């Protein structure tokens, strides 16, 4: 039975990502959940000179971002218990009584395991254990989370295939698209200031530049084509920036706001997904794939499974395996002047997906799980431990 929200419910999300870092899957989904729930986004704890507590900020999307902080003079002392106490204080002060737990990081289970949510949702957006600097306890905590979760979502089809045997109620929700936002790139006439002086052809990427990024591929392509210009937009994390190639035709423009991305995309001739093929990219479903396409830009990607299927299989994206193949595909694409037939195929595909549709289906599935605990909705659920 799907129930309507009869009393105020809260959705409390635990994430390893800062809300302000890069606007991606958590922001797209949780900003939509504010239509029905009071949404709290709990980031990883930090140490400070203040007493144990938390900072609070309400975003433009009406998401309440919570950052727990522990006093650094007692660093290492019973951290798990202290974070749990901070959360208990948060719940009391904000009257969080009938709540759902939504996890992006299994690590949060260490200090939330004894709370009593109406339902537990695990949105498994990545294989975090394969990422650089992954905590050793992550795998075992994920197994515990699978046992406790009422429902599991995965961030792509490859990840679903890897996880489906671990849970009885699991669904694949690949990266989706805010079409209106990125389709604006097709009509934008104003150049981004720090991009305007870069000559064409421009081959661009936006996103995090980390251990997943194929630095060698970009270096070899830039060496082979010194008259092409590679525009890389995004923060450099978890890798030494000194290892990045410094060719004159490679331009690092740093982090940009989500609202700025269409203006950069509009100025590119080709959009890139240049990820290395390794354990950290084995299960990713890059959100930028449909975003680039919505902007009307041809896309060249390495052989990421969730890009190959469906995007390459439908003839929407080029797949390359090395720098030589990259140069060949890009050269051919730059010679195409009429992209109208391809754009029709792009739009036919994109018309079937959206973050709104993804959110609505997730909420429908989640409501079924909440319905199983409907008896708890008639009283406050403040007995957390």
KOLZA-963502 format. One record per atom (N, C-alpha, C): x, y, z. Coordinates in steps of 0.001 Angstrom, whole numbers, padded with zeros to 6 digits, always signed. Layout:
# residues N
XYZ ...
***
This chain:
# residues 385
+000835-001196+000000 +000000+000000+000000 +000870+001246+000000 +000661+002159-000930 +001370+003424-000972 +000582+004437-000158 +001226+005063+000820 +000521+005978+001707 +000887+007417+001403 -000037+008306+001690 +000254+009723+001596 +000947+010150+002877 +001701+011236+002808 +002360+011732+004004 +001312+012372+004907 +000997+011730+006037 -000051+012209+006924 +000504+013156+007984 +001730+012936+008415 +002373+013838+009362 +003746+014161+008812 +004361+015147+009414 +005671+015574+008927 +006689+014457+009101 +007368+014106+008020 +008437+013116+008069 +009747+013772+007646 +010822+013222+008160 +012141+013723+007826 +012931+012645+007084 +013731+013075+006147 +014680+012195+005469 +016068+012652+005891 +016791+011766+006546 +018137+012093+007038 +019143+011317+006206 +019952+012056+005464 +020932+011449+004555 +022328+011539+005157 +023089+010465+005061 +024482+010438+005519 +025386+010269+004301 +026277+011230+004106 +027074+011242+002880 +028550+011496+003157 +029369+010939+002300 +030809+011173+002324 +031186+012414+001525 +030217+013004+000831 +030472+014142-000056 +029947+015431+000555 +030721+016484+000453 +030239+017794+000853 +029156+018248-000116 +028095+018833+000424 +027023+019337-000437 +027555+020356-001434 +028563+021126-001033 +029089+022208-001870 +030142+021736-002859 +030519+020457-002801 +031664+019985-003597 +031363+020005-005092 +030586+019078-005577 +030175+019013-006984 +028694+018663-006997 +027924+019383-007777 +026480+019148-007834 +026229+017891-008669 +025814+016826-008012 +025663+015554-008699 +024461+014786-008150 +024513+013477-008204 +023360+012644-007860 +022706+013002-006513 +023460+013094-005405 +022792+013415-004137 +022018+014727-004184 +022608+015756-004784 +021929+017051-004836 +020672+016988-005707 +020779+016330-006852 +019623+016221-007742 +018463+015530-007043 +018742+014439-006351 +017667+013664-005731 +017136+014327-004459 +018025+014709-003563 +017577+015207-002271 +016878+016551-002384 +017279+017372-003349 +016574+018641-003540 +015127+018383-003964 +014881+017282-004653 +013517+016923-005035 +012746+016308-003866 +013439+015608-002982 +012763+015038-001822 +012227+016108-000876 +012719+017334-000967 +012198+018408-000112 +010738+018729-000428 +010234+018248-001568 +008810+018442-001878 +007918+017699-000888 +008446+016635-000257 +007623+015795+000605 +008171+015625+002014 +009456+015883+002197 +010101+015617+003478 +010947+016814+003905 +011161+016915+005205 +012216+017804+005704 +013530+017036+005541 +014435+017537+004711 +015639+016794+004345 +016849+017332+005106 +017539+016418+005790 +018781+016736+006491 +019912+015982+005803 +020966+016693+005482 +022110+016107+004784 +023297+016164+005735 +023672+015014+006280 +024723+014948+007299 +026046+014570+006649 +026991+015496+006695 +028312+015248+006121 +029215+014550+007142 +030408+014173+006713 +031365+013545+007619 +031816+014559+008672 +032161+014050+009857 +032523+014949+010954 +033889+015580+010712 +034077+016738+011309 +035360+017421+011277 +035783+017710+012713 +037064+017998+012894 +037562+018410+014203 +037754+019917+014221 +037468+020525+015367 +037596+021976+015506 +037975+022311+016948 +038122+023594+017216 +038429+024045+018582 +037177+024151+019443 +036012+024003+018833 +034758+024109+019562 +034431+022797+020271 +033494+022895+021195 +033015+021685+021856 +032232+020829+020861 +032079+019552+021173 +031335+018659+020284 +029968+019263+019958 +029623+019266+018685 +028354+019840+018261 +028198+019729+016764 +027491+020666+016174 +027287+020623+014736 +027032+022025+014211 +027383+022225+012938 +027017+023454+012238 +025848+023136+011320 +025084+024163+010996 +023867+023966+010213 +023764+025054+009162 +023409+024638+007951 +023190+025590+006869 +022032+025100+006016 +021111+026002+005688 +019988+025648+004824 +020297+026133+003406 +020320+025226+002458 +020710+025550+001088 +019558+026207+000335 +019869+026680-000856 +018831+027260-001717 +017763+026240-002093 +018128+024965-002033 +017182+023895-002361 +016342+023481-001143 +016530+024177+000001 +015812+023897+001243 +016260+022594+001892 +017508+022216+001644 +018115+021075+002321 +018913+021604+003509 +018714+021005+004671 +019458+021406+005865 +020743+020587+005934 +021878+021246+005722 +023178+020568+005722 +023768+020624+007129 +024110+019463+007649 +024654+019335+008996 +026104+018845+008913 +027010+019538+009584 +028401+019084+009685 +028711+018852+011162 +028759+017606+011619 +029152+017344+013006 +030613+017746+013219 +030906+018342+014369 +032309+018640+014666 +032636+018203+016081 +033825+017644+016252 +034316+017161+017531 +035502+018007+017955 +035635+018177+019237 +036735+018977+019763 +038062+018285+019500 +039012+019023+018884 +040255+018381+018467 +041202+018070+019620 +040923+018565+020819 +041760+018232+021973 +041512+016813+022462 +040399+016234+021991 +040081+014858+022390 +040013+013950+021164 +040796+014296+020144 +040778+013541+018890 +041131+012078+019137 +040313+011196+018577 +040564+009770+018688 +039852+009112+019858 +039248+009899+020769 +038580+009346+021934 +037117+009007+021625 +036798+007740+021545 +035413+007281+021397 +034652+008082+020343 +035269+008249+019178 +034683+009110+018141 +033271+008670+017759 +033076+007374+017582 +031767+006885+017158 +030678+007269+018145 +030924+007067+019433 +029943+007401+020458 +029672+008892+020489 +030702+009687+020308 +030546+011146+020368 +029741+011665+019179 +029971+011103+018004 +029160+011526+016849 +027706+011141+017075 +027484+009946+017634 +026112+009523+017915 +025443+010488+018889 +026182+010958+019882 +025621+011914+020834 +025291+013247+020165 +026134+013655+019221 +025854+014885+018473 +024562+014723+017677 +024392+013548+017057 +023177+013304+016280 +021937+013262+017175 +022049+012661+018347 +020920+012629+019278 +020511+014045+019667 +021507+014896+019858 +021218+016298+020172 +020520+016974+018994 +021002+016710+017777 +020380+017257+016571 +018921+016832+016485 +018671+015547+016687 +017309+015020+016568 +016390+015665+017605 +016893+015860+018814 +016081+016467+019867 +015787+017929+019561 +016807+018667+019164 +016650+020102+018938 +015791+020417+017712 +015723+019480+016767 +014944+019713+015549 +013698+018833+015480 +013367+018200+016601 +012166+017367+016693 +012082+016373+015537 +013210+015725+015261 +013251+014696+014214 +012732+013410+014848 +011476+013084+014550 +010841+011963+015219 +010404+010836+014309 +009799+011155+013170 +009374+010140+012198 +010253+010295+010974 +011296+009469+010888 +012360+009745+009929 +012776+008502+009152 +013329+008781+007997 +013908+007773+007107 +015410+008014+007078 +016189+006958+007075 +017639+007081+006891 +017978+006742+005441 +018784+007605+004843 +019218+007451+003451 +020749+007511+003470 +021394+006448+003055 +022859+006370+003148 +023519+006474+001774 +024575+007296+001712 +025519+007237+000597 +026826+006599+001047 +027106+006670+002327 +028322+006063+002841 +027995+005030+003910 +028402+003786+003726 +028210+002782+004779 +028962+003115+006061 +029985+003970+005974 +030765+004315+007160 +029888+004942+008244 +028807+005600+007845 +027930+006246+008823 +027178+005233+009682 +027141+003985+009245 +026440+002964+010018 +027079+002772+011390 +028352+003072+011504 +029067+002890+012767 +028455+003720+013897 +027873+004881+013560 +027292+005734+014612 +025783+005933+014459 +025144+005157+013584 +023686+005273+013429 +022974+003932+013562 +023699+002878+013840 +023127+001531+013800 +021999+001334+014806 +021989+002075+015917 +020998+001847+016960 +019817+002810+016928 +019738+003628+015891 +018575+004490+015724 +017417+003668+015149 +016218+004238+015181 +015035+003503+014743 +014297+004235+013619 +014830+004257+012431 +014137+004916+011313 +012939+004107+010841 +012037+004786+010170 +010886+004107+009574 +011318+003181+008445 +012378+003563+007766 +012937+002733+006692 +014384+003151+006475 +015177+002219+005997 +016578+002496+005652 +016746+002294+004158 +017287+003317+003499 +017542+003286+002062 +019048+003420+001844 +019591+002570+001015 +021007+002684+000627 +021060+003009-000857 +021443+004247-001168 +021629+004635-002564 +023107+004444-002891 +023424+003294-003415 +024813+002898-003694 +025228+003498-005031 +025805+004682-004985 +026088+005407-006223 +027420+005030-006845 +028325+004432-006066 +029646+004044-006555 +030135+002838-005768 +031146+002174-006311 +031858+001147-005556 +032955+001879-004784 +032595+002413-003623 +033500+003290-002874 +034756+002571-002413 +034671+001271-002195 +035837+000529-001716 +036969+000506-002732 +036670+000797-004003 +037692+000790-005052 +038351+002163-005218 +037858+003172-004485 +038398+004518-004628 +039668+004687-003797 +040495+005596-004217 +041725+005895-003506 +041413+006373-002093 +042176+005882-001125 +042048+006228+000291 +040743+005713+000919 +040136+004691+000348 +038911+004126+000924 +039216+003543+002313 +038367+003799+003315 +038599+003251+004664 +038559+001726+004653 +039432+001078+005408 +039464-000392+005427 +038148-001021+005884 +037405-000315+006732 +036171-000882+007278 +034988-000768+006327 +035177-000133+005192 +034044+000187+004331 +033309-001066+003851 +034046-002073+003424 +033406-003275+002882 +032554-003986+003927 +033087-004141+005130 +032328-004857+006156 +031099-004065+006586 +031212-002739+006663 +030064-001913+007020 +029018-001923+005916 +029465-002017+004660 +028489-002120+003575 +027704-003417+003683 +028359-004492+004054 +027641-005758+004217 +026600-005655+005329 +026932-004957+006396 +025959-004734+007462 +024800-003872+006978 +025124-002872+006161 +024083-001982+005641 +023132-002735+004715 +023658-003635+003920 +022791-004464+003069 +021794-005265+003919 +022239-005728+005075 +021357-006521+005941 +020274-005657+006585 +020589-004395+006864 +019646-003526+007556 +018723-002769+006603 +019171-002534+005377 +018408-001696+004451 +017121-002369+004014 +016044-001580+003935 +014782-002083+003400 +014805-002107+001887 +015584-001196+001317 +015641-001075-000139 +017002-000519-000533 +017507-000972-001682 +018798-000523-002193 +018622-000021-003617 +019199+001134-003900 +019275+001658-005260 +020735+001654-005688 +020988+001454-006969 +022363+001554-007465 +022453+002665-008501 +023649+003239-008613 +023857+004379-009495 +024067+004021-010947 +023922+002758-011305 +024086+002358-012695 +023852+000875-012862 +023810+000438-014109 +023497-000960-014401 +024650-001905-014081 +025888-001451-014307 +027032-002306-013987 +027120-002533-012481 +026858-001495-011716 +026886-001620-010260 +025737-002503-009776 +024595-002390-010418 +023463-003250-010085 +023822-004723-010308 +024450-005015-011426 +024838-006394-011725 +025788-006942-010668 +026651-006070-010136 +027623-006501-009133 +026998-006672-007751 +025895-005956-007475 +025331-005942-006119 +024022-006720-005985 +023384-007086-007086 +022017-007594-007023 +021861-008858-006191 +022908-009656-006098 +022798-010888-005313 +022893-010630-003812 +023211-009378-003437 +023435-009074-002028 +022200-008508-001325 +021131-008265-002087 +019929-007721-001447 +018685-008187-002195 +017608-008382-001458 +016372-008920-002042 +015516-007849-002706 +015814-006563-002433 +014945-005478-002888 +015822-004356-003453 +016381-004600-004623 +017403-003702-005188 +016994-003292-006606 +017251-002006-006936 +016839-001440-008217 +017958-000584-008795 +018079-000612-010104 +019078+000204-010789 +018471+001537-011223 +019137+002632-010845 +018743+003970-011282 +019980+004696-011801 +020303+004512-013087 +021488+005161-013657 +021378+006690-013623 +022495+007342-013859 +022543+008797-013886 +021495+009350-014834 +020833+010408-014405 +019779+010992-015205 +020146+012424-015600 +019138+013255-015886 +019428+014524-016536 +018387+015584-016183 +018850+016791-015961 +017989+017973-015933 +018110+018596-017319 +017238+018157-018227 +017389+018522-019642 +017319+020019-019877 +016395+020687-019212 +016231+022125-019436 +017512+022876-019097 +018143+022487-017998 +019362+023157-017551 +020475+023050-018591 +020708+021845-019098 +021845+021637-020004 +021503+021893-021462 +020235+021797-021810 +019855+022098-023191 +020089+023572-023511 +020178+024402-022474 +020470+025831-022674 +021803+026026-023385 +022702+025040-023282 +024006+025143-023950 +023860+025202-025466 +022776+024671-026002 +022579+024680-027462 +022315+026098-027979 +021831+026960-027108 +021393+028287-027555 +022210+029422-026945 +023110+029089-026036 +023891+030126-025373 +024836+030818-026342 +024886+032135-026292 +025761+032914-027179 +026857+033653-026407 +026797+033608-025083 +027774+034325-024265 +028883+033375-023831 +030105+033736-024145 +031258+032924-023786 +031588+033083-022301 +031949+031983-021654 +032499+032071-020308 +033799+032867-020379 +033971+033785-019465 +035082+034747-019538 +036441+034079-019652 +036716+033082-018809 +038043+032471-018805 +038220+031433-019909 +037199+031239-020711 +037282+030310-021832 +037298+031038-023170 +036878+032268-023175 +036635+032990-024429 +037882+033149-025293 +039054+033242-024680 +040281+033462-025450 +040922+032167-025935 +040383+031032-025536 +040952+029747-025939 +040510+029447-027368 +041446+029168-028258 +041081+028918-029677 +040292+027622-029847 +039627+027541-030976 +038952+026303-031400 +039912+025531-032293 +039698+024211-032417 +038664+023417-031763 +038943+023199-030287 +037865+023186-029530 +037945+022963-028089 +037330+021613-027756 +038068+020846-026991 +037584+019545-026506 +037529+019650-024992 +036318+019536-024410 +036152+019878-023010 +035705+018747-022117 +036009+018920-020850 +035602+017997-019784 +035247+018827-018568 +034148+018471-017893 +033943+019015-016555 +033675+017869-015595 +034152+018039-014381 +034022+017001-013368 +035248+016981-012488 +035318+015996-011615 +036440+015869-010698 +037634+015261-011432 +038788+015867-011259 +040035+015338-011829 +040753+014614-010700 +040647+013283-010708 +041211+012481-009625 +041849+011220-010196 +041952+010163-009397 +042637+008949-009847 +041905+008248-010981 +040660+008624-011217 +039888+008012-012302 +040189+008656-013659 +040756+009841-013648 +040980+010614-014869 +042199+010088-015624 +042062+009859-016922 +043156+009309-017733 +044065+010446-018203 +044997+010810-017350 +045923+011905-017639 +046760+011592-018869 +047183+010348-018976 +048062+009960-020082 +047355+010098-021427 +046083+009746-021478 +045316+009871-022725 +045262+011325-023181 +044964+012227-022267 +044884+013645-022616 +046253+014170-023046 +047295+013765-022350 +048652+014215-022695 +049035+013772-024099 +048797+012511-024418 +049178+012001-025741 +048362+012655-026850 +047073+012864-026608 +046236+013521-027618 +046653+014968-027815 +046981+015649-026715 +047426+017041-026804 +048766+017148-027520 +049637+016164-027288 +050933+016136-027995 +050721+015921-029487 +049806+015019-029814 +049578+014676-031220 +048890+015797-031983 +048090+016599-031279 +047317+017659-031928 +047520+018988-031189 +048665+019636-031392 +048945+020884-030663 +048008+022035-031033 +047291+021900-032161 +046341+022954-032546 +044951+022713-031958 +044737+021574-031299 +043499+021346-030567 +043692+021843-029134 +042604+022312-028512 +042708+022834-027148 +041781+022066-026215 +042377+021573-025139 +041681+020733-024167 +041337+021584-022948 +040038+021718-022692 +039538+022559-021605 +039053+021645-020484 +039712+021711-019338 +039396+020825-018215 +038852+021667-017061 +037589+021459-016753 +036886+022238-015732 +036597+021340-014535 +037112+021709-013371 +036820+020923-012179 +037974+020905-011205 +037708+020473-009965 +038750+020425-008946 +039697+019251-009138 +040936+019415-008695 +041924+018340-008690 +042013+017810-007267 +041661+016540-007063 +041693+015966-005717 +042331+014583-005747 +042901+014219-004609 +043475+012879-004368 +044651+012525-005283 +045039+013425-006155 +046240+013214-006966 +047091+014471-006865 +048365+014331-007138 +049292+015458-007097 +049121+016297-008359 +048728+017551-008203 +048520+018429-009358 +049788+018572-010195 +050937+018335-009571 +052205+018443-010297 +052361+017351-011340 +051543+016293-011263 +051628+015209-012242 +050812+015513-013499 +050042+016573-013492 +049219+016899-014651 +050071+017499-015765 +049791+017166-017013 +050570+017708-018134 +050363+019215-018268 +051414+019895-018676 +051379+021359-018756 +051481+021855-020194 +051022+021077-021142 +051007+021517-022539 +050293+022866-022655 +050750+023668-023591 +050118+024981-023800 +048681+024850-024292 +048349+023697-024857 +046991+023502-025354 +046097+022727-024384 +046533+022620-023117 +045690+022057-022063 +045408+023163-021056 +044137+023413-020798 +043731+024554-019977 +042947+024062-018763 +043466+024322-017564 +042813+023934-016317 +042084+025158-015766 +040754+025087-015766 +039970+026257-015386 +039412+026177-013968 +039676+025085-013257 +039240+024982-011871 +037757+024684-011721 +037298+024718-010478 +035902+024390-010174 +034955+025485-010649 +033789+025067-011078 +032741+026001-011483 +031425+025590-010824 +030570+026550-010637 +029247+026287-010091 +028410+025505-011101 +027504+024703-010597 +026612+023922-011452 +025896+024797-012472 +025480+025977-012046 +024750+026882-012945 +025617+027411-014079 +026938+027345-013919 +027851+027838-014945 +028174+026799-016015 +027937+025534-015729 +028402+024475-016626 +027864+024581-018049 +026572+024908-018249 +026102+025019-019635 +026835+026076-020453 +027282+027148-019820 +027986+028191-020578 +029359+027714-021028 +029998+026845-020248 +031270+026262-020684 +031022+025214-021770 +030051+024359-021535 +029717+023308-022492 +029375+023894-023861 +028686+025009-023878 +028255+025611-025142 +029427+026023-026020 +030566+026272-025419 +031726+026730-026176 +032664+025633-026641 +032281+024369-026439 +033131+023256-026845 +032680+022690-028188 +033618+022105-028886 +033290+021404-030137 +033013+019925-029881 +033691+019366-028892 +033503+017968-028502 +033588+017896-026986 +032742+017076-026374 +032789+016862-024925 +033424+015510-024627 +034160+015440-023523 +034995+014269-023238 +034613+013573-021935 +034749+012245-021951 +034678+011433-020739 +035952+010584-020712 +037079+011177-020343 +038374+010489-020454 +038788+009779-019160 +038038+008767-018783 +038351+008034-017572 +039238+006833-017872 +040143+006562-016947 +040942+005345-017033 +040035+004135-016850 +040430+003033-017410 +039694+001788-017208 +040407+001026-016101 +039836+001097-014895 +040442+000435-013745 +039349+000114-012723 +039733-000369-011563 +038754-000776-010558 +037886+000389-010089 +038455+001594-010035 +037697+002738-009529 +036668+003244-010535 +036774+002823-011793 +035799+003252-012808 +034942+002095-013333 +035142+000930-012765 +034475-000267-013284 +032955-000155-013227 +032440+000523-012197 +030991+000553-012000 +030388+001953-012083 +031141+002931-012546 +030611+004293-012543 +029614+004506-013682 +028690+005420-013453 +027713+005814-014464 +027773+007340-014554 +028653+007877-015388 +028920+009316-015371 +027675+010158-015667 +027335+011021-014725 +026193+011922-014900 +026392+012839-016093 +027647+013134-016390 +027935+014073-017480 +027559+013524-018858 +027384+012212-019005 +027053+011674-020329 +025755+012265-020874 +024617+012115-020185 +023398+012728-020713 +023439+014257-020680 +024198+014833-019751 +024294+016299-019697 +024973+016844-020947 +026086+016239-021330 +026769+016649-022564 +025829+016542-023766 +025112+015409-023826 +024219+015177-024962 +023078+016188-024979 +022532+016504-023813 +021472+017507-023755 +021961+018841-024284 +023250+019126-024067 +023845+020357-024576 +024128+020321-026059 +023860+019185-026684 +024011+019076-028134 +025429+018856-028607 +026300+018393-027701 +027704+018207-028062 +028026+016736-028329 +028768+016453-029394 +029242+015084-029603 +030156+014679-028451 +030126+013416-028104 +030835+012922-026923 +031805+011821-027314 +033025+011933-026811 +034015+010860-026946 +034349+010367-025551 +034232+009062-025345 +034456+008466-024035 +035376+007264-024148 +036066+006982-023073 +036726+005691-022960 +035650+004636-022686 +036038+003383-022619 +035068+002279-022612 +034497+001994-021224 +033863+002994-020646 +033149+002820-019381 +031885+002004-019662 +031666+000952-018892 +030580+000011-019184 +029232+000702-019328 +028910+001613-018397 +027603+002259-018431 +027521+003397-019439 +028627+003664-020135 +028583+004576-021285 +028449+003757-022567 +029170+002654-022628 +029051+001759-023791 +027593+001323-023961 +026996+000891-022862 +025588+000488-022865 +024837+001374-021872 +023980+002284-022335 +023320+002252-023643 +023866+003223-024691 +024678+004208-024299 +024925+005363-025165 +025655+005021-026460 +026727+004238-026376 +027434+003866-027600 +026612+002890-028426 +025963+001944-027746 +025167+000943-028466 +024024+001575-029255 +023560+002736-028815 +022495+003451-029518 +023032+004448-030546 +024355+004499-030692 +024956+005395-031676 +025003+006845-031240 +025001+007091-029922 +024973+008461-029413 +026347+008967-028991 +027266+008059-028676 +028574+008420-028119 +029656+007583-028800 +030819+008198-029026 +031983+007478-029557 +032768+006853-028402 +033257+005646-028598 +034099+004971-027615 +035500+004792-028202 +036505+005137-027400 +037898+004973-027837 +038663+004193-026773 +039769+003589-027207 +040552+002740-026310 +041973+003241-026114 +042381+004216-026899 +043737+004750-026772 +043796+006121-027450 +044951+006771-027340 +045100+008126-027881 +044969+008144-029406 +045481+007105-030073 +045383+007049-031532 +043913+007013-031965 +043142+006149-031312 +041718+006069-031626 +040991+007352-031285 +041423+007996-030212 +040824+009271-029807 +041005+010318-030906 +042232+010451-031380 +042523+011448-032416 +041727+011152-033688 +041631+009881-034038 +040880+009509-035243 +039400+009862-035112 +038794+009518-033971 +037364+009806-033775 +037111+011307-033721 +037978+012016-033029 +037790+013465-032903 +037973+014160-034246 +038942+013702-035030 +039161+014283-036352 +037936+014092-037229 +037387+012889-037218 +036193+012610-038014 +035014+013452-037531 +034846+013560-036229 +033712+014311-035673 +033827+015795-036003 +035016+016326-035955 +035200+017746-036259 +034889+018061-037727 +034905+017023-038554 +034594+017221-039972 +033113+017144-040298 +032295+016787-039306 +030840+016677-039524 +030189+018033-039278 +029513+018547-040277 +028863+019857-040132 +027372+019751-039864 +026746+018677-040293 +025309+018507-040084 +025070+017415-039045 +024680+017841-037847 +024441+016892-036759 +022949+016710-036473 +022106+017153-037357 +020664+017161-037096 +020101+015757-036883 +020514+014798-037703 +019993+013434-037568 +020414+012830-036239 +021664+013058-035869 +022176+012561-034585 +021430+013217-033423 +021160+014507-033514 +020462+015210-032443 +019042+014695-032251 +018391+014291-033332 +017057+013698-033219 +017130+012423-032382 +018128+011587-032641 +018302+010353-031869 +018612+010655-030400 +019451+011675-030192 +019783+012083-028829 +018523+012476-028070 +017726+013333-028674 +016535+013839-027989 +015496+012755-027767 +015401+011818-028676 +014471+010697-028484 +014855+009909-027229 +016146+009706-027051 +016593+008971-025861 +016398+009794-024591 +016820+011050-024628 +016761+011882-023425 +015328+012167-022977 +014387+012136-023908 +012995+012399-023549 +012444+011357-022584 +013090+010206-022529 +012590+009112-021685 +013189+009132-020279 +014148+010040-020009 +014788+010048-018690 +014781+011457-018110 +014749+011531-016788 +014852+012812-016092 +015062+012536-014611 +015666+013479-013907 +015806+013332-012460 +014437+013357-011778 +013489+014104-012343 +012140+014123-011769 +011519+012729-011791 +011656+012040-012924 +011097+010688-013041 +011826+009711-012120 +013143+009844-012032 +013928+008970-011154 +013504+009171-009706 +013413+010422-009279 +012994+010714-007908 +011607+010157-007616 +010667+010373-008531 +009290+009934-008301 +009211+008414-008135 +009947+007686-008961 +009937+006224-008867 +010615+005757-007574 +011734+006393-007202 +012386+006055-005942 +011445+006278-004761 +010757+007406-004773 +009857+007715-003669 +008698+006723-003607 +008193+006321-004759 +007129+005324-004799 +007572+004024-004143 +008780+003574-004484 +009307+002346-003904 +009555+002512-002402 +010051+003688-002028 +010339+003957-000625 +009058+004011+000197 +008004+004587-000371 +006730+004675+000335 +006168+003293+000671 +006402+002333-000201 +005953+000971+000079 +006624+000438+001342 +007909+000753+001499 +008635+000290+002683 +008170+001030+003925 +007914+002333+003808 +007401+003099+004940 +006036+002563+005354 +005236+002179+004350 +003902+001656+004626 +003920+000432+005521 +004991-000333+005468 +005097-001527+006310 +005244-001155+007785 +005677+000103+008037 +005822+000593+009407 +004827+001704+009695 +003671+001655+009040 +002679+002721+009159 +002260+002945+010611 +002273+001900+011421 +001868+002041+012825 +002767+003004+013584 +003999+003184+013116 +004929+004084+013793 +004671+005549+013462 +003876+005801+012420 +003641+007181+012003 +002688+007914+012939 +002039+007209+013829 +001080+007851+014719 +001731+008357+016010 +003016+008108+016151 +003709+008590+017346 +005107+009013+016973 +005701+009809+017820 +007087+010227+017613 +007997+009035+017818 +009038+008999+017052 +009947+007849+017079 +011276+008276+017680 +011204+008909+018865 +012390+009527+019432 +013218+008586+020294 +012805+007332+020426 +013624+006386+021185 +014680+005827+020246 +015782+006569+020100 +016751+006191+019070 +017595+004995+019475 +017928+004873+020748 +018922+003875+021133 +018376+002962+022228 
***
